Amino acid sequence: MKNVAFWIGSAIFIGLCTLLALTWSNEYIFFSGYVILQFIILATAWNILGGYAGYVNFGTSAFFGLGAYIAVALFKGFGLPLPLQILVAAAFGAALGLATGLMTLRLRGIFYSIATVAIAIIVETLIVNWKFVGGAAGIQLMRPPVSFPFDSYIKMLFVFGAVMVVISIACARYIENSWIGRGLRAIRDDETAAECSGVPTLRLKLIACAISGALMSAAGAPSAMYTQFLDPSSAFNLNYSVSALAMSLIGGTAHWIGPVLGAVLLGTTQQVLTVSISSELNVLVLGLMLIFFVVAAPDGLIGLLRKLGFFKTKSARPSSEGRANP
C-alpha cells in the first residue's frame, strides 16, 4: 500500500512540475527549482553509502563533474540528446563508484574519507588534460532547440530534474526496505560483527557505491547545458561534496526522506539568500545550519519530528540512527 501511495504521489509531483513548466512564464523559478532538485538527487545519492552504511564520502564532486563532462563529450562528439547523455553518464558514474569501492572500501573511517577526496583530485586532473572537452580553460556550449511541448530549455531541464528526483528516491526507498538496506545498516552499526554473522559486507558496499555514483553522475549530466559553460573548477567544486553531506545530516540519514527534507530546506534557503542578499552567504549559512543541527539536533529533522510524535522509523538504534559514523 505504501508503494502504491508513493508512486501515485510521484506521478502527481511530476505532473505538477510539468504543468508549471507549461503554464508559468517567469523562468527564474525554473532556474532556482532545478538547483533544488539537483540537490535532492545528490543528497539522496550520498545517503545511500554515507547514511545507510556509515561510509562518509567526500568525493561527490568527482561523480558530479564526471557526469557533466561525459554529457559534454557525448553532445560535442555525437550530438546525443539529453536522456541518452544522462543514461551514459550514470553508467560511467556506476563504473567509477565500483572502481572506487574496490580500491578504497578496505579502508575505514577517516582514511576512507581522505581516499574519496583523492579520487576527486585524480578525476579532475584527468579532465584538466582532456582537450576535447576544453581542458583547463573550460568549454562554452550552445543549447540545442527544444521540442514540443516546452518553449525553453530550462523548463525542460526542470521537468527532467523532477523525473530524476523520483528515480533517485525510488532507488533509496528500495534499498532501505530491502535486504541490501538491512545489510548496510548492519555494516554501519558494527562491520566486524556483520561479517562474523555472514553479511556479505564487501558486496553490499560495492552495490551502494555503484548506485550512489550512478545517481550523482546522472545529476551532473545536465549541469553543463544549465549553465552553458563548464570548466573543471566549477564542475569539481568541493561545495557539491559538502552540500550533499550537510543536507543529509540536516535532514537525517535514518530514512530516505531525510536527505529530501535537508535538500529542500537548505537549497531553498540558499536560493532566497542569493536573490535577496548575496550568493556569498551560501557557504556561511550551510556551515551555521550544519553546526546547529549537529549540536542541537544530531538526528536531523527526522529526529525532531520523531520527538514531536510526527514521524516513526523502524531503526532499533535511536541514539545514532540519524548520524553517519565516519
C-alpha atoms as a printed R data frame, in Angstrom:
    type eleno elety resid chain resno      x       y       z
1   ATOM     1    CA   MET     A     1  0.000   0.000   0.000
2   ATOM     2    CA   LYS     A     2  2.844   2.377   0.812
3   ATOM     3    CA   ASN     A     3  4.415   1.659  -2.587
4   ATOM     4    CA   VAL     A     4  1.162   2.487  -4.351
5   ATOM     5    CA   ALA     A     5  0.881   5.754  -2.415
6   ATOM     6    CA   PHE     A     6  4.483   6.603  -3.256
7   ATOM     7    CA   TRP     A     7  4.034   6.082  -6.986
8   ATOM     8    CA   ILE     A     8  0.746   7.976  -7.024
9   ATOM     9    CA   GLY     A     9  2.429  10.856  -5.189
10  ATOM    10    CA   SER     A    10  5.371  10.701  -7.606
11  ATOM    11    CA   ALA     A    11  3.071  10.856 -10.617
12  ATOM    12    CA   ILE     A    12  1.274  13.861  -9.124
13  ATOM    13    CA   PHE     A    13  4.606  15.552  -8.392
14  ATOM    14    CA   ILE     A    14  5.878  15.083 -11.955
15  ATOM    15    CA   GLY     A    15  2.518  16.162 -13.346
16  ATOM    16    CA   LEU     A    16  2.519  19.360 -11.285
17  ATOM    17    CA   CYS     A    17  6.097  20.166 -12.322
18  ATOM    18    CA   THR     A    18  5.172  19.605 -15.980
19  ATOM    19    CA   LEU     A    19  2.047  21.727 -15.661
20  ATOM    20    CA   LEU     A    20  4.068  24.501 -14.029
21  ATOM    21    CA   ALA     A    21  6.623  24.366 -16.847
22  ATOM    22    CA   LEU     A    22  3.897  24.619 -19.468
23  ATOM    23    CA   THR     A    23  1.982  27.480 -17.880
24  ATOM    24    CA   TRP     A    24  4.419  29.657 -15.899
25  ATOM    25    CA   SER     A    25  6.209  32.359 -17.867
26  ATOM    26    CA   ASN     A    26  8.838  33.589 -15.377
27  ATOM    27    CA   GLU     A    27 11.876  31.351 -15.941
28  ATOM    28    CA   TYR     A    28 13.702  32.256 -12.752
29  ATOM    29    CA   ILE     A    29 11.568  29.836 -10.740
30  ATOM    30    CA   PHE     A    30 12.823  27.045 -13.014
31  ATOM    31    CA   PHE     A    31 16.462  28.146 -12.689
32  ATOM    32    CA   SER     A    32 16.138  28.016  -8.903
33  ATOM    33    CA   GLY     A    33 13.887  24.972  -8.839
34  ATOM    34    CA   TYR     A    34 16.304  22.921 -10.913
35  ATOM    35    CA   VAL     A    35 19.115  23.635  -8.434
36  ATOM    36    CA   ILE     A    36 16.957  22.404  -5.544
37  ATOM    37    CA   LEU     A    37 16.013  19.258  -7.471
38  ATOM    38    CA   GLN     A    38 19.691  18.684  -8.213
39  ATOM    39    CA   PHE     A    39 20.495  18.968  -4.508
40  ATOM    40    CA   ILE     A    40 17.799  16.395  -3.675
41  ATOM    41    CA   ILE     A    41 19.373  13.887  -6.065
42  ATOM    42    CA   LEU     A    42 22.890  14.470  -4.719
43  ATOM    43    CA   ALA     A    43 21.830  14.259  -1.066
44  ATOM    44    CA   THR     A    44 19.783  11.107  -1.699
45  ATOM    45    CA   ALA     A    45 22.674   9.503  -3.583
46  ATOM    46    CA   TRP     A    46 25.156  10.425  -0.842
47  ATOM    47    CA   ASN     A    47 22.917   8.936   1.835
48  ATOM    48    CA   ILE     A    48 22.857   5.503   0.193
49  ATOM    49    CA   LEU     A    49 26.505   4.992   1.144
50  ATOM    50    CA   GLY     A    50 27.178   7.682   3.736
51  ATOM    51    CA   GLY     A    51 23.937   7.309   5.700
52  ATOM    52    CA   TYR     A    52 22.864   3.687   5.355
53  ATOM    53    CA   ALA     A    53 26.390   2.182   5.526
54  ATOM    54    CA   GLY     A    54 28.144   4.925   7.503
55  ATOM    55    CA   TYR     A    55 30.947   5.447   4.960
56  ATOM    56    CA   VAL     A    56 31.357   9.233   4.765
57  ATOM    57    CA   ASN     A    57 32.097  10.148   1.156
58  ATOM    58    CA   PHE     A    58 33.756  13.466   0.278
59  ATOM    59    CA   GLY     A    59 34.040  12.558  -3.405
60  ATOM    60    CA   THR     A    60 30.612  13.711  -4.564
61  ATOM    61    CA   SER     A    61 32.205  16.370  -6.773
62  ATOM    62    CA   ALA     A    62 34.171  13.678  -8.645
63  ATOM    63    CA   PHE     A    63 30.991  11.904  -9.749
64  ATOM    64    CA   PHE     A    64 29.100  15.132 -10.426
65  ATOM    65    CA   GLY     A    65 31.926  16.550 -12.541
66  ATOM    66    CA   LEU     A    66 32.433  13.266 -14.387
67  ATOM    67    CA   GLY     A    67 28.750  13.164 -15.302
68  ATOM    68    CA   ALA     A    68 28.874  16.740 -16.580
69  ATOM    69    CA   TYR     A    69 31.917  16.128 -18.764
70  ATOM    70    CA   ILE     A    70 30.660  12.810 -20.111
71  ATOM    71    CA   ALA     A    71 27.494  14.619 -21.210
72  ATOM    72    CA   VAL     A    72 29.561  17.361 -22.881
73  ATOM    73    CA   ALA     A    73 31.693  14.802 -24.717
74  ATOM    74    CA   LEU     A    74 28.616  12.938 -25.960
75  ATOM    75    CA   PHE     A    75 26.921  16.135 -27.100
76  ATOM    76    CA   LYS     A    76 30.011  17.526 -28.806
77  ATOM    77    CA   GLY     A    77 31.125  14.268 -30.397
78  ATOM    78    CA   PHE     A    78 27.837  12.602 -31.304
79  ATOM    79    CA   GLY     A    79 25.071  15.141 -30.712
80  ATOM    80    CA   LEU     A    80 23.215  12.744 -28.402
81  ATOM    81    CA   PRO     A    81 20.022  14.038 -26.777
82  ATOM    82    CA   LEU     A    82 19.855  14.771 -23.056
83  ATOM    83    CA   PRO     A    83 18.178  11.497 -21.953
84  ATOM    84    CA   LEU     A    84 20.972   9.429 -23.507
85  ATOM    85    CA   GLN     A    85 23.579  11.762 -22.025
86  ATOM    86    CA   ILE     A    86 22.112  11.148 -18.578
87  ATOM    87    CA   LEU     A    87 21.993   7.363 -19.032
88  ATOM    88    CA   VAL     A    88 25.579   7.101 -20.277
89  ATOM    89    CA   ALA     A    89 26.797   9.457 -17.533
90  ATOM    90    CA   ALA     A    90 25.038   7.255 -14.960
91  ATOM    91    CA   ALA     A    91 26.795   4.189 -16.390
92  ATOM    92    CA   PHE     A    92 30.184   5.893 -16.110
93  ATOM    93    CA   GLY     A    93 29.332   7.016 -12.584
94  ATOM    94    CA   ALA     A    94 28.432   3.463 -11.596
95  ATOM    95    CA   ALA     A    95 31.715   2.208 -13.063
96  ATOM    96    CA   LEU     A    96 33.689   4.870 -11.176
97  ATOM    97    CA   GLY     A    97 31.792   4.047  -7.984
98  ATOM    98    CA   LEU     A    98 32.575   0.364  -8.392
99  ATOM    99    CA   ALA     A    99 36.244   1.074  -9.101
100 ATOM   100    CA   THR     A   100 36.451   3.471  -6.165
101 ATOM   101    CA   GLY     A   101 34.873   0.883  -3.912
102 ATOM   102    CA   LEU     A   102 37.302  -1.824  -4.972
103 ATOM   103    CA   MET     A   103 40.226   0.496  -4.266
104 ATOM   104    CA   THR     A   104 39.083   2.108  -1.021
105 ATOM   105    CA   LEU     A   105 36.443   0.103   0.826
106 ATOM   106    CA   ARG     A   106 39.026  -1.882   2.731
107 ATOM   107    CA   LEU     A   107 39.731   1.448   4.420
108 ATOM   108    CA   ARG     A   108 37.502   2.652   7.216
109 ATOM   109    CA   GLY     A   109 36.643   5.883   8.986
110 ATOM   110    CA   ILE     A   110 38.656   8.982   8.176
111 ATOM   111    CA   PHE     A   111 41.031   7.007   5.948
112 ATOM   112    CA   TYR     A   112 38.175   6.164   3.582
113 ATOM   113    CA   SER     A   113 37.004   9.795   3.545
114 ATOM   114    CA   ILE     A   114 40.504  11.026   2.662
115 ATOM   115    CA   ALA     A   115 40.720   8.445  -0.122
116 ATOM   116    CA   THR     A   116 37.495   9.761  -1.692
117 ATOM   117    CA   VAL     A   117 38.971  13.273  -1.759
118 ATOM   118    CA   ALA     A   118 41.998  11.842  -3.583
119 ATOM   119    CA   ILE     A   119 39.682  10.216  -6.155
120 ATOM   120    CA   ALA     A   120 38.084  13.610  -6.841
121 ATOM   121    CA   ILE     A   121 41.504  15.197  -7.368
122 ATOM   122    CA   ILE     A   122 42.555  12.411  -9.755
123 ATOM   123    CA   VAL     A   123 39.397  12.676 -11.876
124 ATOM   124    CA   GLU     A   124 39.674  16.464 -12.036
125 ATOM   125    CA   THR     A   125 43.325  16.211 -13.132
126 ATOM   126    CA   LEU     A   126 42.348  13.860 -15.964
127 ATOM   127    CA   ILE     A   127 39.630  16.263 -17.137
128 ATOM   128    CA   VAL     A   128 42.012  19.247 -16.996
129 ATOM   129    CA   ASN     A   129 44.193  17.447 -19.540
130 ATOM   130    CA   TRP     A   130 41.307  16.357 -21.788
131 ATOM   131    CA   LYS     A   131 41.444  18.956 -24.550
132 ATOM   132    CA   PHE     A   132 38.408  17.617 -26.397
133 ATOM   133    CA   VAL     A   133 36.132  18.984 -23.654
134 ATOM   134    CA   GLY     A   134 38.035  22.233 -23.178
135 ATOM   135    CA   GLY     A   135 40.686  21.206 -20.662
136 ATOM   136    CA   ALA     A   136 41.586  23.747 -18.007
137 ATOM   137    CA   ALA     A   137 40.093  26.652 -20.000
138 ATOM   138    CA   GLY     A   138 36.592  25.206 -19.984
139 ATOM   139    CA   ILE     A   139 34.080  24.955 -22.798
140 ATOM   140    CA   GLN     A   140 31.214  27.150 -23.993
141 ATOM   141    CA   LEU     A   141 28.035  25.372 -25.070
142 ATOM   142    CA   MET     A   142 25.003  26.292 -27.118
143 ATOM   143    CA   ARG     A   143 21.740  24.721 -26.062
144 ATOM   144    CA   PRO     A   144 20.010  22.711 -28.790
145 ATOM   145    CA   PRO     A   145 16.476  23.638 -29.851
146 ATOM   146    CA   VAL     A   146 13.771  22.378 -27.527
147 ATOM   147    CA   SER     A   147 10.938  20.217 -28.732
148 ATOM   148    CA   PHE     A   148  7.207  20.374 -28.082
149 ATOM   149    CA   PRO     A   149  5.628  20.965 -25.581
150 ATOM   150    CA   PHE     A   150  8.374  23.042 -23.906
151 ATOM   151    CA   ASP     A   151  9.227  26.559 -25.032
152 ATOM   152    CA   SER     A   152 12.583  26.827 -23.238
153 ATOM   153    CA   TYR     A   153 15.455  24.508 -22.389
154 ATOM   154    CA   ILE     A   154 15.419  25.455 -18.706
155 ATOM   155    CA   LYS     A   155 11.795  24.357 -18.347
156 ATOM   156    CA   MET     A   156 12.664  21.038 -19.971
157 ATOM   157    CA   LEU     A   157 15.608  20.606 -17.562
158 ATOM   158    CA   PHE     A   158 13.264  21.320 -14.651
159 ATOM   159    CA   VAL     A   159 10.928  18.514 -15.681
160 ATOM   160    CA   PHE     A   160 13.858  16.151 -16.300
161 ATOM   161    CA   GLY     A   161 15.105  17.043 -12.823
162 ATOM   162    CA   ALA     A   162 11.721  16.131 -11.326
163 ATOM   163    CA   VAL     A   163 11.799  12.731 -13.037
164 ATOM   164    CA   MET     A   164 15.365  12.116 -11.831
165 ATOM   165    CA   VAL     A   165 14.348  13.028  -8.279
166 ATOM   166    CA   VAL     A   166 11.612  10.393  -8.340
167 ATOM   167    CA   ILE     A   167 14.017   7.778  -9.715
168 ATOM   168    CA   SER     A   168 16.690   8.548  -7.107
169 ATOM   169    CA   ILE     A   169 14.188   8.461  -4.218
170 ATOM   170    CA   ALA     A   170 12.694   5.218  -5.546
171 ATOM   171    CA   CYS     A   171 16.180   3.658  -5.532
172 ATOM   172    CA   ALA     A   172 16.802   4.867  -1.976
173 ATOM   173    CA   ARG     A   173 13.419   3.545  -0.785
174 ATOM   174    CA   TYR     A   174 14.015   0.149  -2.346
175 ATOM   175    CA   ILE     A   175 17.489  -0.139  -0.831
176 ATOM   176    CA   GLU     A   176 16.286   0.983   2.603
177 ATOM   177    CA   ASN     A   177 13.480  -1.582   2.751
178 ATOM   178    CA   SER     A   178 15.325  -4.492   1.099
179 ATOM   179    CA   TRP     A   179 17.964  -6.977   2.244
180 ATOM   180    CA   ILE     A   180 20.556  -4.516   0.910
181 ATOM   181    CA   GLY     A   181 19.445  -1.832   3.349
182 ATOM   182    CA   ARG     A   182 19.365  -4.251   6.269
183 ATOM   183    CA   GLY     A   183 22.878  -5.361   5.436
184 ATOM   184    CA   LEU     A   184 24.124  -1.782   5.092
185 ATOM   185    CA   ARG     A   185 22.639  -0.866   8.473
186 ATOM   186    CA   ALA     A   186 24.418  -3.853   9.997
187 ATOM   187    CA   ILE     A   187 27.666  -2.582   8.471
188 ATOM   188    CA   ARG     A   188 27.047   0.873   9.914
189 ATOM   189    CA   ASP     A   189 26.307  -0.488  13.377
190 ATOM   190    CA   ASP     A   190 29.275  -2.878  13.579
191 ATOM   191    CA   GLU     A   191 31.001  -4.054  10.413
192 ATOM   192    CA   THR     A   192 33.090  -6.711  12.143
193 ATOM   193    CA   ALA     A   193 30.035  -8.233  13.793
194 ATOM   194    CA   ALA     A   194 28.183  -8.122  10.461
195 ATOM   195    CA   GLU     A   195 30.994 -10.025   8.739
196 ATOM   196    CA   CYS     A   196 31.033 -12.618  11.502
197 ATOM   197    CA   SER     A   197 27.266 -13.018  11.085
198 ATOM   198    CA   GLY     A   198 27.634 -13.838   7.397
199 ATOM   199    CA   VAL     A   199 26.652 -10.465   5.921
200 ATOM   200    CA   PRO     A   200 28.390 -10.046   2.522
201 ATOM   201    CA   THR     A   201 29.816  -6.680   3.538
202 ATOM   202    CA   LEU     A   202 32.101  -6.033   0.557
203 ATOM   203    CA   ARG     A   203 29.420  -6.910  -1.998
204 ATOM   204    CA   LEU     A   204 26.853  -4.693  -0.288
205 ATOM   205    CA   LYS     A   205 29.259  -1.771  -0.098
206 ATOM   206    CA   LEU     A   206 30.132  -2.155  -3.778
207 ATOM   207    CA   ILE     A   207 26.432  -2.154  -4.684
208 ATOM   208    CA   ALA     A   208 25.941   1.022  -2.644
209 ATOM   209    CA   CYS     A   209 28.994   2.649  -4.264
210 ATOM   210    CA   ALA     A   210 27.778   1.831  -7.771
211 ATOM   211    CA   ILE     A   211 24.200   3.064  -7.242
212 ATOM   212    CA   SER     A   212 25.326   6.185  -5.381
213 ATOM   213    CA   GLY     A   213 27.896   7.003  -8.075
214 ATOM   214    CA   ALA     A   214 25.382   6.463 -10.881
215 ATOM   215    CA   LEU     A   215 22.865   8.867  -9.334
216 ATOM   216    CA   MET     A   216 25.498  11.534  -8.643
217 ATOM   217    CA   SER     A   217 26.810  11.416 -12.223
218 ATOM   218    CA   ALA     A   218 23.270  11.482 -13.590
219 ATOM   219    CA   ALA     A   219 22.652  14.633 -11.534
220 ATOM   220    CA   GLY     A   220 25.749  16.232 -13.054
221 ATOM   221    CA   ALA     A   221 24.952  15.388 -16.681
222 ATOM   222    CA   PRO     A   222 22.503  18.269 -17.365
223 ATOM   223    CA   SER     A   223 24.566  20.883 -15.480
224 ATOM   224    CA   ALA     A   224 26.643  21.943 -18.496
225 ATOM   225    CA   MET     A   225 23.541  22.831 -20.502
226 ATOM   226    CA   TYR     A   226 22.072  24.522 -17.443
227 ATOM   227    CA   THR     A   227 24.969  26.998 -17.219
228 ATOM   228    CA   GLN     A   228 26.036  26.835 -20.919
229 ATOM   229    CA   PHE     A   229 29.642  26.799 -19.726
230 ATOM   230    CA   LEU     A   230 31.728  24.193 -17.974
231 ATOM   231    CA   ASP     A   231 35.224  24.247 -16.519
232 ATOM   232    CA   PRO     A   232 36.969  21.900 -14.060
233 ATOM   233    CA   SER     A   233 36.930  24.326 -11.132
234 ATOM   234    CA   SER     A   234 33.146  24.640 -11.225
235 ATOM   235    CA   ALA     A   235 32.316  21.035 -12.155
236 ATOM   236    CA   PHE     A   236 34.523  19.588  -9.400
237 ATOM   237    CA   ASN     A   237 33.726  22.226  -6.811
238 ATOM   238    CA   LEU     A   238 34.077  20.883  -3.265
239 ATOM   239    CA   ASN     A   239 30.797  22.633  -2.387
240 ATOM   240    CA   TYR     A   240 28.923  19.732  -4.019
241 ATOM   241    CA   SER     A   241 30.557  17.289  -1.612
242 ATOM   242    CA   VAL     A   242 29.966  19.489   1.431
243 ATOM   243    CA   SER     A   243 26.372  20.290   0.447
244 ATOM   244    CA   ALA     A   244 25.421  16.657  -0.154
245 ATOM   245    CA   LEU     A   245 26.815  15.662   3.235
246 ATOM   246    CA   ALA     A   246 25.301  18.637   5.070
247 ATOM   247    CA   MET     A   247 21.831  18.206   3.550
248 ATOM   248    CA   SER     A   248 21.740  14.538   4.506
249 ATOM   249    CA   LEU     A   249 22.831  15.226   8.079
250 ATOM   250    CA   ILE     A   250 20.456  18.167   8.454
251 ATOM   251    CA   GLY     A   251 17.507  16.119   7.226
252 ATOM   252    CA   GLY     A   252 18.534  12.883   8.940
253 ATOM   253    CA   THR     A   253 20.140   9.781   7.493
254 ATOM   254    CA   ALA     A   254 17.882   7.153   9.085
255 ATOM   255    CA   HIS     A   255 15.169   7.422   6.429
256 ATOM   256    CA   TRP     A   256 15.058   8.175   2.714
257 ATOM   257    CA   ILE     A   257 13.005  11.304   3.299
258 ATOM   258    CA   GLY     A   258 15.716  12.888   5.479
259 ATOM   259    CA   PRO     A   259 18.025  13.978   2.636
260 ATOM   260    CA   VAL     A   260 14.983  15.261   0.734
261 ATOM   261    CA   LEU     A   261 13.942  17.459   3.658
262 ATOM   262    CA   GLY     A   262 17.503  18.683   4.170
263 ATOM   263    CA   ALA     A   263 17.987  19.482   0.478
264 ATOM   264    CA   VAL     A   264 14.677  21.359   0.222
265 ATOM   265    CA   LEU     A   265 15.367  23.349   3.395
266 ATOM   266    CA   LEU     A   266 18.960  24.248   2.643
267 ATOM   267    CA   GLY     A   267 18.528  24.608  -1.128
268 ATOM   268    CA   THR     A   268 15.535  26.921  -0.767
269 ATOM   269    CA   THR     A   269 17.315  28.997   1.877
270 ATOM   270    CA   GLN     A   270 20.345  29.424  -0.351
271 ATOM   271    CA   GLN     A   271 18.266  30.431  -3.357
272 ATOM   272    CA   VAL     A   272 16.323  33.014  -1.329
273 ATOM   273    CA   LEU     A   273 19.550  34.471   0.090
274 ATOM   274    CA   THR     A   274 21.107  34.595  -3.377
275 ATOM   275    CA   VAL     A   275 18.257  36.756  -4.641
276 ATOM   276    CA   SER     A   276 17.685  38.877  -1.556
277 ATOM   277    CA   ILE     A   277 21.189  39.421  -0.139
278 ATOM   278    CA   SER     A   278 24.237  37.769  -1.705
279 ATOM   279    CA   SER     A   279 25.311  34.399  -3.079
280 ATOM   280    CA   GLU     A   280 28.447  34.646  -0.924
281 ATOM   281    CA   LEU     A   281 26.316  33.893   2.150
282 ATOM   282    CA   ASN     A   282 25.506  30.380   0.925
283 ATOM   283    CA   VAL     A   283 28.571  28.709   2.405
284 ATOM   284    CA   LEU     A   284 28.172  30.614   5.689
285 ATOM   285    CA   VAL     A   285 24.530  29.590   6.020
286 ATOM   286    CA   LEU     A   286 25.390  25.987   5.198
287 ATOM   287    CA   GLY     A   287 28.057  25.921   7.896
288 ATOM   288    CA   LEU     A   288 25.881  27.554  10.535
289 ATOM   289    CA   MET     A   289 22.932  25.242   9.863
290 ATOM   290    CA   LEU     A   290 25.189  22.189   9.948
291 ATOM   291    CA   ILE     A   291 26.694  23.256  13.281
292 ATOM   292    CA   PHE     A   292 23.237  23.911  14.719
293 ATOM   293    CA   PHE     A   293 21.843  20.519  13.736
294 ATOM   294    CA   VAL     A   294 24.953  18.592  14.790
295 ATOM   295    CA   VAL     A   295 24.854  20.217  18.244
296 ATOM   296    CA   ALA     A   296 21.137  20.711  18.888
297 ATOM   297    CA   ALA     A   297 19.544  18.002  16.718
298 ATOM   298    CA   PRO     A   298 22.092  15.290  15.867
299 ATOM   299    CA   ASP     A   299 19.358  13.089  14.392
300 ATOM   300    CA   GLY     A   300 18.351  15.863  11.967
301 ATOM   301    CA   LEU     A   301 14.861  16.984  11.072
302 ATOM   302    CA   ILE     A   302 13.664  13.386  11.265
303 ATOM   303    CA   GLY     A   303 14.817  13.209  14.879
304 ATOM   304    CA   LEU     A   304 12.971  16.417  15.739
305 ATOM   305    CA   LEU     A   305  9.792  15.187  14.070
306 ATOM   306    CA   ARG     A   306 10.074  11.866  15.895
307 ATOM   307    CA   LYS     A   307 10.405  13.579  19.262
308 ATOM   308    CA   LEU     A   308  7.297  15.595  18.457
309 ATOM   309    CA   GLY     A   309  5.461  12.405  17.526
310 ATOM   310    CA   PHE     A   310  5.056  13.177  13.822
311 ATOM   311    CA   PHE     A   311  7.455  10.581  12.471
312 ATOM   312    CA   LYS     A   312  8.414   6.995  13.212
313 ATOM   313    CA   THR     A   313 11.299   4.854  11.951
314 ATOM   314    CA   LYS     A   314 11.937   1.169  12.271
315 ATOM   315    CA   SER     A   315 15.531   1.553  13.429
316 ATOM   316    CA   ALA     A   316 16.489  -0.146  16.661
317 ATOM   317    CA   ARG     A   317 19.184   2.385  17.475
318 ATOM   318    CA   PRO     A   318 17.524   5.748  18.243
319 ATOM   319    CA   SER     A   319 20.713   7.250  19.635
320 ATOM   320    CA   SER     A   320 22.614   7.090  16.370
321 ATOM   321    CA   GLU     A   321 20.144   6.381  13.583
322 ATOM   322    CA   GLY     A   322 20.359   9.943  12.278
323 ATOM   323    CA   ARG     A   323 24.127  10.078  12.037
324 ATOM   324    CA   ALA     A   324 26.654   8.669   9.650
325 ATOM   325    CA   ASN     A   325 29.554   7.217  11.617
326 ATOM   326    CA   PRO     A   326 32.770   8.305   9.952
